[in-house]
Amino acid sequence: MEKMKKFLKILLLVIISIIIILCIVSTINNRIGKTRIDAAIKGLGTKFVTLTYQSFSGKQNFKIGLCINGKFGFRMANDEISFARLQIHKKESFSMANLIKFDVEPEDKIKIEGELNERSISCNATEGSNICKQSLELRNHLLLSYVEQFDLKELYYQQLRTKNADFEDIKGRLDSISKKAIPNIELDFAKLHPDYERSALILAYNNNLPQDTLIKYADNLTNKVKNHFFGKILLQHIEAWENVKFKRLAPIFSVEAYTGEIFNLGTMKNKYVVLDFWGSWCGPCIEDIPRMKEYYNKYNEEMEFVSIACDDSKSAWENSIKKNQIEWTNVLNDPKLNDIRTMYAIHVFPTKIIIDKEGKILKEVLGESLEFYQFVDSLMSMK
């Protein structure tokens, strides 16, 4: 008994020491960087807060801090525009209505003020760059939809567990929010604010609306917005959309493959090519691998399969290739060296693009879908 008490005391001291060390490391880490975020959220109390942020070139960072009486702060070491997300660890913390997502410029000085409501956190940036203020303004327009979306998700999983027949109806309502309501609110925001840099990004990444509609409103953006970093991303996406629509020549790229050899799309003449955009983190992509193997074995003499991993670390990418025993060509997208993802305007995973023997884009298939395999079978039967 005495030995057990001693062991428990030692264990408690170790745990307390680890917590103290983590707090010290976190405090030091949160003071590193020239970008500053200070927030005051009424009614939030004292809770843990995490900050994650990612640049367009794929660099990811994570920090943890403590919110005391509704106030907390972070510093960021970002040398390019980044997407940031504050997550307050409370009940329903994974609801989009309780996640504070915004865009951050290098060396930004951001002040966020808000209030904890029954089902959401409302907030605005009282100080900060234009893109930060605009992104939080957009969030406020989406807040009611986020609340409804989270409530329906809870109900959906509850019905799914009880095998209630109503869950299909709930799933339909969820799809309506994510694929219609939210995209249309975003589009209305972009239409209302052609002078907002954030509007360009809305149009570039809104994959639930017709591309012709997005192009139409892209034309209305001011020259200042078109010349901004976000505007240039939109113009790249429009070029990629038109490449697919008009079956233009596929953008050529050359990149080192998993094997160490150089893969050059320009050398793939007299052979069909499938570009498979995926990620080791993408559940549907992983589920799709067995069928991809089946079609690779079936058609690899007439068709080159190339998987392009996006938003992946090199180690996670390599481990996934080994674990899933992927035999065809694999490359890792590097936004700094050769951003293949932007060339083809990819923002849904998986996405598969089929290129003909002359190097022209034949078809693009979004998501895990039988449509791709049916198209390949049809294409091969006509050769």
N, C-alpha and C positions, 0 to 999 in steps of 0.2 A: 504493500500500500504506500509506504514512504517513497519507494523507488518510483512508483507511478506519479506521485505528487511532484517529485523532483523533475521527472521527465516533462510533465505538463507545464511546470514553471519555466523550464528551459525552452520548451516549444513556444510558450507565450512570449518570452523575451526575444526569441528569434523572429517571430512574426511581427512584433512591435518594431524591432530593428529594421526589418525589411521594409515595413511601411514608412518608417522615418527616412530611410535611404531613398526610397522611391519618391517621396515628397520632395526631398532635397534635389534629386536629379531632375524631377519634373519642374521644380521652380527655376532651376538654372536653365533648363532647356527652353522654358517659356519666356525667358528674357533674352533669347538669342534671336537676332533678326532686326531689320530696319522697318518692317511693316508692323504696325501696332493695331490691335483690336481691343477696344474697351466696350463692355456691355453692361447695361443696367436694366434688368427685367423685373418689374414690380410683381410681387407675390410669389416669386420663384423660391425664395428661402435659401437654404444651404444644401448644395448637391454637387456631385461630380459632373464635369463638363469635358467633352472631348472635342478636339478640333482636328479635322482631316482636310488636307488640301492637295490638289493635283494640278500641275501645269499642263499646257497643251502638248508639251514634248514628252509627257508621261511620268515626270518626277512626282513621287508621292511622299507625303509626310504626315505624321500623326503626333498629336500632343494631348496631354491630359492635364486638367487643372481643376481647381475647386471654386465653385460659386458660393460666395458668402453673402447672405442677406440680399440675394438677387444681383450681386455685382461680381464680375470676373474679367480677366484680361489675358491676352496672348500676344506674343511677338512671332512674326513669321519671317523666315529667310527665303523669300521668293524673288528670283531675279527675272521673272516673266509673269504675265497675267496667269492667274490660277483660279480654279473653282474651289471655294471653301465651304465647309459644312460644320456647323456647331450642333452637337447633339447633347441635350441635357438629359442626364440619366434619372428619369422619373417614370411613373406609370405612363404607358403609351408613348414612350420615347422614340419608338420607331415609326410613329405616325408622321407623314410628311408635314402635317400641320404643327408639329412640335420640333421639326428639324429646321434650323435656320441656314438656308443655302444662299450664297451670294458670290459675286465675282470680286477679285482683288487685284489691284495694280501693284507693281513693285514699289516698295517704300510708301504704301498707302497708310493713312492715319484715319482709322475708322472708329466712329462712336455709334453704338447701337442702343436705342432706347425702346422698351417695349413693355408688354404686360402679359402675364399668364392668365389665360381665360380657362373656362371649364374644359374645353376640348382642343385648345390650340394656344400658340404663342403668337401674338401680333407684335410687329416691330417695324421700325424704320431706321435708316442711317441718318443721323443728324449731322455727321461729318464723314467725309470720305470721297473717293473718286466718283465720277459720273456713273461708271458701270456698276459700282457697288450699290449706289442709291437706286439705280434703275432696276437691278435684279431683285432688291427687296421690295420695291414698289410692285413689280410683277408678282412676287410671292403673295402680297396682300390680296391681289385680285384672285389668286388661286386658292386662298385659304379655305373658303367654304367647301370647295370641291375636294380638297385634301381631307377635311373632316369627314365628309360623306363617304369618301373612298375608304378611309380607315374603318369606319363603322361597318360598312358593307363587307370588308375583308374579314372582320371579326365574326360577323354573322355567317359568312360563307363557310369558314372553317368549322364553326359550331354545327352548322347544318350538315356539312360533309362528314363530321364525326358521328352524327346521329343518323346518317343516311336518309335525311329528310328530302323528299322529292323537290322541295322548293329551291334547292341550292343551284340548280341550273338557271332559274330565273334571276337569282342574286348574281351569278356569274355574268349573265347578260347585262345587268345593270352596272356591274363593275367595268366591263368592257366599254360600255357606253360612256362612262366617266373618263377612262384613260385614253380611249381612242377618238372620242368626239368632243365631250365637254371641255376637257383641259386643252387639247389642241386648238379648239375654236376660241377659247378665252385668250390663249397666247397670240393667236392670229389677230384678234381684235385689238390687243395691246400694241402689236407691231403696226397695224394700220393706223391706230390713233397717234403713234409716236414715230413717225418716219425720221425724226431727228435724234432718236435714241440709238446709241451704239448697240445696246442689248437687243434691239429689234432685228438686227442682222443675224445675230446668233439664233434667235427664235426661228427665223425662216430657214436657216441652214440645217437645224436639227429637228424640225417638226416633220417626222416621217409618217404621220397619220393623215396628212392632207395632200391633195394632188399637187405634184411638182409644178404644174402649170400655174396653179393658184399662188404658190410660193414665189415663183419667178415674177408673176404679175406685180406682187406687192414689193418685191425686191427692187423693181424699177422705180418705185416711188420714194425710196430712201434718199436722203440728202447726200451730196457728194462727200461731206465730212464723214458720214457714216460709212459710205462705200470705201473710203480710203483708210478707214480704221482697220486694225488687226481683225476684228470680227467681220467687217465688211469684206475683207480679202478672203476669209474662210468661206463666206457665203458665195462669192464669185467662183471660187474653186469648186464648190459643190454644184453650182449651176452648170459649170462646164462638164463636170462628171455626169450629171443627170442627162445633159444633152448628148453626151457621148453614147449613153445607153439608148436613149430615145431614138436617135437617128442612126444607130448602129455604126458609129464612127470607129476609127482605129483605136484600140485599147492603148492607154498610156503605157509607154515602155519603162521598165525599171530593171535595174541590175543590183543584186544583193547576195551576200554570202548565205549559203544554206546551212542547215544543221550538220551536214557532212563535211563542211569546210570548203566545198566547191562553190563557185560563183554561178548563180542562176540568172540568166538574162532572158527576159520575155521576148526580146527582139529576135532571138535565134530560134524561136519555136515556130518555124515555118512548116507548112504542109502537115500540121497536126493540130487537133482541137486542144484547147487548154481550159481547165477549170481552176479558177481562183477561189479558194475557200477561206473566207475571213472568219477567224474563230478566236478563242482564248482558253487557256487551261482552267480559268475561273468560270467559264460559261457552261452551265449544266446541260442545256439543249445541244450545245456543240459536242460535248463528250458523249451524250446519248446517241448522237448521229454517227459516231465513228464506225461502229460495226457495219452499218449500211454503206458507208463510204468505202470501207474495205472490200465489201462485196462488189461494188461497182468499179473499184480500182482493179481488182483481179479480173473482172469481166472485160474491161475496155482499155487497160493501160497501154496496149500496143498502138491504139489509134488516138488516145487522149492522154495529155499530160495533166496530172493532178498536182496542184501547188497549194499547200495550206499556209496562210499568212496569219501568224499570231499577233494580236493587238492588245495593248494595255497589259502586257505580261512581263515579268522579270525573266532574265535569261535562265535562271535555275529552275523556275516553275515550268517554263516552256520545255526545257530539256527533259525534266523529270516526267512530264506528261507524255512526251513522245516515246520515252522508254517504257513507261507504265502501260500505255495503250498500243505499243508496238506498231507505230505508224510508219509505213514503209515508203510512202511517196515523198516528194520534195517538200521540205518544211523550211520556212524562213520566219524570222522575227522582225516585225515592223519597228523601225527606229525613226521616230518623228524628226530627230535632229539630222540624220544622215540621208534618209530616203523615205519620206512619209507616204507609203503606198496607200494607207487608209484614206488620207485626204485626197489623193489622186482619184480615187474611186468613190469618194463621198460616202464612206461606210459608217453607219451608226446603229445598225441592227446586227446582232450576232445570233447564229451564223448568217452570213450572206454569201451566196455563191454566184459567180459571174462566169458565163460560158463564152469563150472566144473562138471564132472560126479559124479555118486554116490560113485565111488572108490577114489575120490579126484584128478582125472587126468584132465588136461586142455583139453577141447574138441575143443574150438574155441575162437578166438579173433576177435572182430568187431570194426574197427576204425570209429569214427565220427557218426553223426546221420544217420542211415541207416535202410531201410526196411529189409536188410539182416539178422539182428539180430532177428527180429520178425518172419521172415520166417523160420529161423533155429530152433527157439524155438517151433513153431507150428509143424514142421516136427519131432523134437525130442520127443515132447509129444504124437504125434500120434503113435509113435513106442513103447511106454512104455508098 
